[in-house]
Structure formats: structure tokens, C-alpha cells
């Protein structure tokens, strides 16, 4: 993802930033594994 440091300063904000980063990473892995169309179909179901 390229991030080497956090952009926020307090622990709750860093926690939220890390959670968003992990979510983006996991969604990228799912899109590469099963494809975007199947992912959207699974979300809609």
C-alpha cells in the first residue's frame, strides 16, 4: 500500500486509520482473487 507512517496523531484516530487501510487491502485481495463482478454480486445478495 506504500504507507510508511500514520497521518493522524491520537491512538483512536490511528486505530481507525489502520482499520481503513486493512479493509482496503482485504478488498483489493478479494477483487484480485474472485473478480469485481462476483464481489458486487455477493455484496448485493
Secondary structure, DSSP 4 states (H G I P E B T S, - for coil): ----S-S--SHHHHHHHHHHHHHHHHHHHHHHHH-HHHHHHHHH-
